[in-house]
Amino acid sequence: MIIDIDKLRKDMLELAETPDIERASDEELIEMAQKQGIDLRKYEI
């Protein structure tokens, strides 16, 4: 699965502006989204 990381990061920042989201690598951002229960399928390219 290929994820639109920019869109995911933007949406996550709207929910919670934290430096962790801004600094996270692509893999870390995906892990954070999964822990928050975000459906990654809607970010699939």
C-alpha positions, 0 to 999 in steps of 0.5 A, spaced: 500 500 500 502 506 498 500 512 502 499 519 500 504 522 506 503 529 505 495 528 506 496 524 512 500 529 515 496 535 514 490 531 516 493 529 523 496 536 524 489 539 523 487 534 529 493 535 533 498 540 532 504 537 535 512 537 533 512 529 533 507 529 527 511 535 523 518 531 525 516 524 524 518 520 518 514 517 513 514 510 517 513 513 524 507 517 521 504 511 519 505 508 526 502 514 529 496 514 525 495 506 526 495 507 533 490 513 533 485 508 529 486 512 522 483 508 516 489 509 512 485 506 506 483 513 505 490 515 504 492 510 499 494 512 492 
